[in-house]
Amino acid sequence: MSQIDLDQTHQDQIERDHTGRFTGVPSVSSSPSSANGPPQARPAAVPPGLAVAIASARLTYGGTCLFSDLSLTLEAGLTTCLLGPSGVGKTTLLRVLAGLAEPEAPTRVETSDGLPLAGRVAYMAQQDLLLPWLSVLDNVLLGDRLRRTRITPEQAARAAALLERVGLAGREADRPATLSGGQRQRVALARTLMEDKPLVLMDEPFSALDALTRLRLQDTAAETLAGRTVLMVTHDPLEALRIGDRLHVMTGRPASVGPALTPPGRAPRRADDANLLALQAELLRRLDA
Ligand SMILES: Nc1ncnc2c1ncn2[C@@H]1O[C@H](COP(=O)(O)OP(=O)(O)OP(=O)(O)O)[C@@H](O)[C@H]1O
């Protein structure tokens, strides 16, 4: 992919953020309560999040119906994790919410405040999509650069602090080509955390990391994103149980999304929590069904 193509990818994402076709229909309940129980307590300083629902979703690729009549609700201020077999359509669902894939009628995307999602979504794709000609720090600041907003010293300091939190202090001036795959993924994570958006979509954000770094960054993400509405795709049941508030399994063709599994307590949960091990068995059963 050329530099211009890469740049265009980002431009497309940002521009679709601003001009995307999401029409928020003010009908979804903004109450974070549901049949799944009350939401986890969040720090008092965090404003109430945005509930988002996709309903009657339908999408066909090359004559194959990936999903039809699929529904999923993202409760306000909670992290929802989506698991499911490879190729079932998880990324595609994320891309629909990001405004990057075109669903068919009668798909509806609804928000609790009735406003469109456009401009209010941070999206971390499976590919890191770092711009090779920018430094690591400037990649973290990419959203502001693309929006042509002036980078304040405070923003630069926040980006540097995020790089430190993902273990990349001292690499601010380096180019992406000098980083390993896992380091590049950490820059992409910092860039996503830098974006101050009410809806955060993350597609396998820790997949390239070693086991210990993965645990540490799960903690960082859970702490940094507390109070935001997050949808994260992962293949790792324990990861979902550590940082998810609601866990769903997507299966079948056309695919559907199963009922929520709700781990007890507040994220990030301990990896050796005995409750999680029991729930992990249940998740594996659902994945195998
Ligand atoms: N732009 C596209 N055009 C045609 N087919 C596509 C396109 N994007 C995805 N697909 C197909 O849609 C199906 C679902 O892909 P998707 O990437 O959403 O799956 P996934 O569940 O995220 O898989 P994985 O876990 O492997 O990332 C796959 O069969 C894929 O080949």
PDBQT file of the ligand as one rigid body, heavy atoms in Angstrom, charges set to zero:
ROOT
HETATM    1  N1  LIG A 301     -14.740  -6.611   1.905  1.00  0.00    +0.000 N 
HETATM    2  C1  LIG A 301     -15.104  -7.899   1.822  1.00  0.00    +0.000 A 
HETATM    3  N2  LIG A 301     -15.542  -8.414   0.678  1.00  0.00    +0.000 NA
HETATM    4  C2  LIG A 301     -15.946  -9.703   0.579  1.00  0.00    +0.000 A 
HETATM    5  N3  LIG A 301     -15.938 -10.561   1.595  1.00  0.00    +0.000 NA
HETATM    6  C3  LIG A 301     -15.509 -10.110   2.769  1.00  0.00    +0.000 A 
HETATM    7  C4  LIG A 301     -15.057  -8.765   2.966  1.00  0.00    +0.000 A 
HETATM    8  N4  LIG A 301     -14.699  -8.611   4.257  1.00  0.00    +0.000 NA
HETATM    9  C5  LIG A 301     -14.880  -9.797   4.846  1.00  0.00    +0.000 A 
HETATM   10  N5  LIG A 301     -15.372 -10.696   3.959  1.00  0.00    +0.000 N 
HETATM   11  C6  LIG A 301     -15.731 -12.075   4.254  1.00  0.00    +0.000 C 
HETATM   12  O1  LIG A 301     -16.692 -12.027   5.298  1.00  0.00    +0.000 OA
HETATM   13  C7  LIG A 301     -16.476 -13.116   6.197  1.00  0.00    +0.000 C 
HETATM   14  C8  LIG A 301     -16.334 -12.558   7.612  1.00  0.00    +0.000 C 
HETATM   15  O2  LIG A 301     -15.115 -11.816   7.713  1.00  0.00    +0.000 OA
HETATM   16  P1  LIG A 301     -14.728 -11.080   9.059  1.00  0.00    +0.000 P 
HETATM   17  O3  LIG A 301     -13.378 -10.492   8.842  1.00  0.00    +0.000 OA
HETATM   18  O4  LIG A 301     -15.819 -10.178   9.461  1.00  0.00    +0.000 OA
HETATM   19  O5  LIG A 301     -14.660 -12.311  10.054  1.00  0.00    +0.000 OA
HETATM   20  P2  LIG A 301     -14.124 -12.399  11.543  1.00  0.00    +0.000 P 
HETATM   21  O6  LIG A 301     -15.164 -13.106  12.333  1.00  0.00    +0.000 OA
HETATM   22  O7  LIG A 301     -13.699 -11.057  12.023  1.00  0.00    +0.000 OA
HETATM   23  O8  LIG A 301     -12.848 -13.332  11.352  1.00  0.00    +0.000 OA
HETATM   24  P3  LIG A 301     -11.436 -13.393  12.150  1.00  0.00    +0.000 P 
HETATM   25  O9  LIG A 301     -11.770 -13.861  13.530  1.00  0.00    +0.000 OA
HETATM   26  O10 LIG A 301     -10.669 -14.408  11.362  1.00  0.00    +0.000 OA
HETATM   27  O11 LIG A 301     -10.825 -12.017  12.107  1.00  0.00    +0.000 OA
HETATM   28  C9  LIG A 301     -15.255 -13.870   5.714  1.00  0.00    +0.000 C 
HETATM   29  O12 LIG A 301     -15.696 -15.017   4.996  1.00  0.00    +0.000 OA
HETATM   30  C10 LIG A 301     -14.573 -12.887   4.795  1.00  0.00    +0.000 C 
HETATM   31  O13 LIG A 301     -13.908 -13.560   3.749  1.00  0.00    +0.000 OA
ENDROOT
TORSDOF 0
